[in-house]
């Protein structure tokens, strides 16, 4: 089931995600694990489309609503802490941020992007508490189940940590959406399908399939400029998506089938910048049988 269909069924109206910035950092950047971040991660920590973190959460929500006002009328919103690691802060600060977002009258759920190794017990307790007010979604950046690839991208944790995080979150009745990158160097189609199958069997309730983007200023860009890696063509990506969708069971919500690299930062693949064209192909060639 696609996300839009799921949300319409659950809330009876159009629901739009509003990207927020809680001013977080990441243990892969502050020296706890590493200082370089994941090899593909931009300076903004995937928060290029988020508002200024110096604004209050309420102000960020209102500004984000203004940006999508033409796309949604009389709908509802999901507050989405997107940039960096959304549970990586003192629990008192997290409670302040989450509470302000979740208590906004137009917000029906709170989604938090984080790492599975950044969910200590006190944060799990806070998430469980918030989940009694409005639904909490936790988005985990797994990307791959293959340890060689995980080391290459500097993920910084091993696979069992992901599995345990999903188990704990689901025991609290918290939705789990897992991020998977398609096109990591050295991974063949079957390797990607292995990751998708694992996610679907892990207890996750949703999945995001994300095309690998090469962005300016990343270590991945350096390797690309040096000719050390190959990127997927549009046809290859569509072909892999077809197979991925075929192995995703109906009870897993598909939250994403492509991605939006900031055009000011996008180095490759440039074909992905034509979002309308790519989405039309996905609808005709990938989703026609869903």
CORDALIN-V802255 format. One record per residue. N is the residue number from 1. RES is the residue in three letters. PSI is psi in whole degrees, 0 to 359 (* if undefined). BURIAL is + if it has 9 or more other C-alpha atoms within 8 Angstrom, else -. D_CENTER is the distance of its C-alpha to the mean C-alpha in Angstrom with 1 decimal. Layout:
N_RES_PSI_BURIAL_D_CENTER / N_RES_PSI_BURIAL_D_CENTER
This chain:
1_UNK_135_+_17.2 / 2_UNK_155_-_15.0 / 3_UNK_314_+_13.1 / 4_UNK_318_-_15.8 / 5_UNK_316_-_18.5 / 6_UNK_315_+_17.2 / 7_UNK_320_+_17.0 / 8_UNK_320_+_20.4 / 9_UNK_321_-_21.9 / 10_UNK_320_-_20.8 / 11_UNK_349_-_21.6 / 12_UNK_16_-_24.0 / 13_UNK_174_+_22.8 / 14_UNK_132_+_20.1 / 15_UNK_130_+_17.1 / 16_UNK_137_+_14.9 / 17_UNK_134_-_11.8 / 18_UNK_114_+_13.0 / 19_UNK_127_+_11.0 / 20_UNK_163_+_13.0 / 21_UNK_111_+_13.9 / 22_UNK_6_+_15.5 / 23_UNK_30_-_17.1 / 24_UNK_168_+_15.5 / 25_UNK_207_+_15.9 / 26_UNK_142_+_14.9 / 27_UNK_345_+_17.4 / 28_UNK_3_+_16.7 / 29_UNK_333_+_18.2 / 30_UNK_5_+_20.8 / 31_UNK_351_-_22.9 / 32_UNK_315_-_22.1 / 33_UNK_314_+_20.7 / 34_UNK_174_+_20.9 / 35_UNK_355_+_21.3 / 36_UNK_346_-_19.7 / 37_UNK_175_+_16.0 / 38_UNK_152_+_14.2 / 39_UNK_335_+_16.1 / 40_UNK_354_+_13.6 / 41_UNK_132_+_12.3 / 42_UNK_171_+_14.0 / 43_UNK_330_-_16.3 / 44_UNK_3_+_14.2 / 45_UNK_44_+_11.3 / 46_UNK_18_+_8.8 / 47_UNK_29_+_10.8 / 48_UNK_334_-_13.2 / 49_UNK_12_-_13.1 / 50_UNK_158_+_13.5 / 51_UNK_177_+_17.1 / 52_UNK_124_-_19.5 / 53_UNK_348_+_18.8 / 54_UNK_343_-_22.5 / 55_UNK_153_-_22.5 / 56_UNK_162_-_22.5 / 57_UNK_320_+_19.6 / 58_UNK_316_+_22.0 / 59_UNK_320_-_22.8 / 60_UNK_317_+_19.2 / 61_UNK_315_+_18.7 / 62_UNK_321_-_22.0 / 63_UNK_320_+_21.3 / 64_UNK_322_+_17.9 / 65_UNK_320_+_20.0 / 66_UNK_322_-_22.6 / 67_UNK_330_-_20.3 / 68_UNK_12_-_19.5 / 69_UNK_327_-_22.9 / 70_UNK_344_-_24.2 / 71_UNK_345_-_21.4 / 72_UNK_131_+_21.9 / 73_UNK_128_-_25.1 / 74_UNK_33_-_25.8 / 75_UNK_192_+_22.3 / 76_UNK_176_+_20.0 / 77_UNK_152_+_16.7 / 78_UNK_123_+_13.6 / 79_UNK_126_+_13.3 / 80_UNK_106_+_9.8 / 81_UNK_100_+_10.0 / 82_UNK_321_+_7.5 / 83_UNK_135_+_9.8 / 84_UNK_219_+_10.5 / 85_UNK_105_+_10.9 / 86_UNK_4_+_11.3 / 87_UNK_12_+_13.9 / 88_UNK_78_+_15.8 / 89_UNK_163_-_18.9 / 90_UNK_142_-_22.2 / 91_UNK_330_+_21.8 / 92_UNK_319_-_24.2 / 93_UNK_318_-_22.1 / 94_UNK_317_+_19.0 / 95_UNK_319_+_21.3 / 96_UNK_313_-_22.5 / 97_UNK_311_+_19.1 / 98_UNK_319_+_17.8 / 99_UNK_318_+_21.3 / 100_UNK_319_+_21.6 / 101_UNK_314_+_18.4 / 102_UNK_338_+_19.1 / 103_UNK_357_-_22.8 / 104_UNK_132_-_22.3 / 105_UNK_336_-_24.3 / 106_UNK_356_-_22.0 / 107_UNK_126_+_18.8 / 108_UNK_346_+_18.5 / 109_UNK_161_+_15.5 / 110_UNK_126_+_13.4 / 111_UNK_135_+_9.6 / 112_UNK_119_+_8.9 / 113_UNK_129_+_6.2 / 114_UNK_186_+_8.6 / 115_UNK_146_+_10.5 / 116_UNK_343_+_12.7 / 117_UNK_12_+_15.6 / 118_UNK_44_+_15.3 / 119_UNK_65_+_16.3 / 120_UNK_168_-_20.1 / 121_UNK_321_-_22.3 / 122_UNK_329_-_22.9 / 123_UNK_320_+_19.2 / 124_UNK_321_+_19.0 / 125_UNK_319_-_22.2 / 126_UNK_315_+_20.8 / 127_UNK_320_+_17.8 / 128_UNK_319_+_20.4 / 129_UNK_314_-_22.7 / 130_UNK_327_+_20.2 / 131_UNK_343_+_19.4 / 132_UNK_346_-_23.1 / 133_UNK_305_-_22.8 / 134_UNK_158_+_19.9 / 135_UNK_138_+_17.1 / 136_UNK_131_+_14.4 / 137_UNK_137_+_10.9 / 138_UNK_125_+_9.3 / 139_UNK_120_+_5.8 / 140_UNK_130_+_7.0 / 141_UNK_87_+_6.6 / 142_UNK_307_+_9.5 / 143_UNK_313_+_9.6 / 144_UNK_153_+_13.3 / 145_UNK_356_+_16.1 / 146_UNK_120_-_18.7 / 147_UNK_326_+_20.0 / 148_UNK_316_-_21.5 / 149_UNK_320_+_18.3 / 150_UNK_320_+_16.6 / 151_UNK_320_+_19.6 / 152_UNK_317_-_19.5 / 153_UNK_359_+_16.1 / 154_UNK_44_+_17.1 / 155_UNK_319_+_14.4 / 156_UNK_5_+_17.1 / 157_UNK_159_-_17.2 / 158_UNK_161_-_18.6 / 159_UNK_319_-_17.4 / 160_UNK_333_-_19.5 / 161_UNK_321_+_17.7 / 162_UNK_311_+_14.5 / 163_UNK_319_+_16.9 / 164_UNK_322_-_18.7 / 165_UNK_316_+_15.8 / 166_UNK_316_+_14.9 / 167_UNK_314_+_18.7 / 168_UNK_316_-_19.1 / 169_UNK_318_+_16.4 / 170_UNK_330_+_17.7 / 171_UNK_339_-_21.2 / 172_UNK_8_-_20.5 / 173_UNK_34_-_19.3 / 174_UNK_132_+_15.8 / 175_UNK_140_+_13.2 / 176_UNK_123_+_10.7 / 177_UNK_127_+_7.5 / 178_UNK_132_+_7.1 / 179_UNK_132_+_5.2 / 180_UNK_132_+_8.4 / 181_UNK_128_+_9.9 / 182_UNK_125_+_13.0 / 183_UNK_14_+_15.9 / 184_UNK_140_-_16.0 / 185_UNK_133_-_19.7 / 186_UNK_354_-_22.0 / 187_UNK_124_+_20.0 / 188_UNK_174_-_21.9 / 189_UNK_315_-_20.9 / 190_UNK_328_-_22.0 / 191_UNK_318_+_20.0 / 192_UNK_318_+_16.8 / 193_UNK_326_+_18.2 / 194_UNK_317_+_19.0 / 195_UNK_315_+_15.4 / 196_UNK_316_+_14.5 / 197_UNK_318_+_17.7 / 198_UNK_314_+_17.0 / 199_UNK_315_+_13.7 / 200_UNK_336_+_15.7 / 201_UNK_357_-_18.5 / 202_UNK_345_+_16.8 / 203_UNK_353_+_16.7 / 204_UNK_148_+_13.1 / 205_UNK_349_+_13.3 / 206_UNK_162_+_10.4 / 207_UNK_143_+_8.6 / 208_UNK_122_+_6.3 / 209_UNK_118_+_8.7 / 210_UNK_123_+_8.2 / 211_UNK_136_+_11.6 / 212_UNK_121_+_12.5 / 213_UNK_141_+_13.5 / 214_UNK_117_+_16.4 / 215_UNK_149_+_16.5 / 216_UNK_140_+_19.7 / 217_UNK_359_-_20.4 / 218_UNK_160_+_18.3 / 219_UNK_332_-_20.2 / 220_UNK_324_+_18.8 / 221_UNK_319_+_20.7 / 222_UNK_316_-_23.9 / 223_UNK_324_+_23.8 / 224_UNK_315_+_23.3 / 225_UNK_331_-_26.2 / 226_UNK_1_-_28.3 / 227_UNK_24_-_27.8 / 228_UNK_351_-_26.3 / 229_UNK_156_-_23.5 / 230_UNK_141_-_23.2 / 231_UNK_159_+_20.5 / 232_UNK_143_-_20.1 / 233_UNK_167_-_22.2 / 234_UNK_316_-_21.2 / 235_UNK_319_-_23.4 / 236_UNK_318_-_22.0 / 237_UNK_315_+_18.4 / 238_UNK_319_+_19.7 / 239_UNK_317_-_21.7 / 240_UNK_319_+_19.0 / 241_UNK_317_+_16.9 / 242_UNK_313_+_20.1 / 243_UNK_322_+_20.5 / 244_UNK_313_+_17.0 / 245_UNK_324_-_17.4 / 246_UNK_335_-_20.8 / 247_UNK_357_+_19.8 / 248_UNK_119_+_17.2 / 249_UNK_163_-_19.4 / 250_UNK_336_-_19.9 / 251_UNK_356_-_18.7 / 252_UNK_124_+_15.1 / 253_UNK_128_+_13.2 / 254_UNK_110_+_11.5 / 255_UNK_338_+_8.7 / 256_UNK_145_+_8.4 / 257_UNK_359_+_11.2 / 258_UNK_209_-_11.0 / 259_UNK_165_-_9.7 / 260_UNK_96_-_11.5 / 261_UNK_137_+_12.8 / 262_UNK_121_-_15.0 / 263_UNK_335_-_18.4 / 264_UNK_340_-_20.2 / 265_UNK_344_-_18.3 / 266_UNK_124_+_17.8 / 267_UNK_317_+_20.3 / 268_UNK_156_+_19.4 / 269_UNK_132_+_19.2 / 270_UNK_337_-_20.9 / 271_UNK_335_-_21.0 / 272_UNK_346_+_17.4 / 273_UNK_339_+_18.4 / 274_UNK_76_-_20.4 / 275_UNK_318_-_17.6 / 276_UNK_315_-_20.3 / 277_UNK_314_-_22.0 / 278_UNK_317_+_19.1 / 279_UNK_323_-_18.0 / 280_UNK_319_-_21.7 / 281_UNK_319_+_21.9 / 282_UNK_316_+_19.0 / 283_UNK_318_+_20.8 / 284_UNK_324_-_24.1 / 285_UNK_340_+_23.5 / 286_UNK_320_+_20.5 / 287_UNK_1_+_20.5 / 288_UNK_335_-_24.3 / 289_UNK_359_-_24.9 / 290_UNK_*_-_22.3
